[in-house]
Amino acid sequence: MRSTTGWQADGATRTLRRAALERRDLRPDDIAVRVEYCGVCHTDLHSLRAHESDANGVLVPGHEFTGVVAEVGSAVAGFSPGDPVAVGNIVDSCGVCRMCGAGQENYCREFPTLTYGGADRRDGSTTLGGYSREYVVSHRFAYHLPAALDQAAAAPLLCAGVTVWEPLRALGVGPGSTVAVAGLGGLGHLAVKMATGLGATTSVISRTPEKADEARALGARGFVVSTDPKQMEAVRDQFDVVIDTVSAPHDLAPYLRVVAMDGALSQLGHLGPVTVETMDLLIGRKKLSSAGSGGRPSTAAMLDFCAEHGITADIELLPSSQVNTALKRLARNDVRYRFVLDMSDLD
């Protein structure tokens, strides 16, 4: 086994504590990644809360990180020690189902192996995440990080970034498209940057009027206050695609009404049950869709696109020793727009 250090959940204190961790010895197709930067995702916060009732298990969060290859397995081609790399929230899949065959390992029929809290497909061990100094992963689920991307600001691209990238591409967003992004947080700010980079005329829908200047600085040309009926009516049937990143339960009807004929609302933020009036879909042949994470081809394409267009997350960089502070602030939405941990203090 390989020894490293990371931040492990303590069920008794509801926090993370520094701990010695073990990684598997490299398999022939593995690479060892020296983790430099790891993004902090709402999923990490939810996982820590859920872990409170399971203090016997081991939880190390973190599923969007960048680093440098430290060592490669005997069968690895395409990666060498010293290469900058990125790893997202999926580290394995069955590789043979229809979804995997289509390059959508994120929808693997057997469910993909998650970067943390998953079960290794070969030995059944629990995967431990990127809040650590080293991670061992199959080279198939590691991605070359373009030199043009800042390593810290690129880390959230591997979760938040690809989550909005997939529906933008699947729904054909490009020059001539009109896109609205509902919610301007970790997902939303990247959706604005990517939609604009794809050539779409992009607007932001937010309940917070004070975010108008932020939205325009990110590339949005329009700003709509969701709680203002007159403003919402003014954009009725206007947008080809609405990317809904609002994380709390909410009524979809106002957002469906601003979708154009044959357009689509892609709900990404809240993944719980929803209620939809069929008439809100019928009038205008509108579609309701969703998406999650990304397959290997899409993730690689997203990184190349971001490098070409200079797109990274707007982040607040903290030493990893402040991870508990980051999680507390994230719980009250006190972040603009994504926390990233500098893992160098684990040396």
C-alpha positions, 0 to 999 in steps of 0.5 A: 500500500501507498501512504499519504495524508488527507482530510477524513470525516470525524462523525463525532465532531461533524468535521474533517480531521487530518489523518494518515491514509492508504492508497492501493499499490499501482495496478498496471493501468494506474497512475499516482497523482500528486494532488495540488488543488481540490475544489469544494463541492456541495456534494462534499457538504451533503456527504459529510452530513450524511456520514454523521450517522455512520461514524464507522465508515471512512469518508474522504471527500473531494472529486474535482482536483488537479495535480501532477503525475507522480508515478505510472503503472507498467501498462500506462501509455500517454502519461508520464511523471510530471504531466499536469492532470485533472480528475473528476467525480468518476474513476471507473465504469463497467466499460461494456454497457451501451452508455459506456460504449457511447462514451457516457460513462457517467450513465453507466448501467451498473453505476459508475465508480465514484471518486469517493464513497464508491466501491472499487470494482476490483477489490470492493474497497471504499474509494477515498477522495481528493482531499488528500496529497495523493490519489491513485486512479486508472489512467482512463479516468485521468485527463491531461490538463492544458497548460493554458489553464491555471491549475487551481481555477481549473479544478472545479471544471471537473465537476461544476464545469462538465455538469453544465457543459454536457447539456449545453452541447447536447442541446446544440447551443452555439452561435445564434442560440439564446440561453438563460442561466437560472442561478448564479453560483458555482454551476451558474457562473460557469454556465454563463462563461461556457454558453457565451464562449459557444457563441450564444446570447446569454442572460441570467435569471436571478432573484437577487438584483444586486448580481446584475453587474456580476452577471454582465462581467461574466459575459451575460448580455441580459439580466432578469429578476425572477421575482419581478413578474413584469421582467419575467413576462418580458422574456416569455418564450424567448430562450432556446435553452434555460440552464436551471442551476437553482439548488433548492426545491422550486417551481419550474413553471416560471422557467418553462414559460421563458423557454422558446418554442421547441426549446428546453429547460435543463434542470441541474441544481435540484435533483429531487422530485418535481411537479410539472403541469403538462400544459407548460410543456405542451404550449410551445412543444417545450422539453424538460431535461437534466444531466449529470457529470460527463463522460470521458470524451465530453470531459476531455473536450470541455477542458480543451474548449476552456483552454481555447477560450480562457475559461476557468472558475472564479475561486477563493483559494484556501489552504487545505487546513481551512477545509472546515471553514470552507464547508461552514461558509459553503453551507451558508452560501458565503462563496463567490463562486467556488472554494478550492483547497491548496493541498501543499500544506499536507506535506 
